[in-house]
Amino acid sequence: MSKLFKYYSLSECSNSEAVLDELENLCENGKIYYEDENEDLMLEDLDLEEDEIDGLLKMFEEYDVLPNLDREDDEDDEYPDFHGEYEF
């Protein structure tokens, strides 16, 4: 099973226009939510099929869209999910 990262960087991307066009298409079809700021992307999978995830990952590899591992998944979350760490 393939997995998308939440954050990606376009700083090394060889064709950011094609990448952003594909992301916009998926967004318009309700498959993903994404934000792009400068050369940073934040992605959220809303309803992607496994083959669509694989297609995105292949495109990211082809155009050098790299995961941004310096950002933590909950960095932008106003209220992080604690997964039951509190006992009542």
C-alpha angles and dihedrals in degrees: 000000000000121000131203121219117231096231130044136174126225093192092107096032116132095199112021092164092063091045094049091045091054092046091049090050091052090046093052089052092052094247099118143007116220141172127196124198119176102312097338127099130195115196132191120188108223102167111344120155118225092255090052090052090049090049092052092048091049091050091047090052093046093051098036097248101164130201111252100229092174091075121075119227094242097041092110097036112113091200112027118211109249096191096222098312090144121077120211 
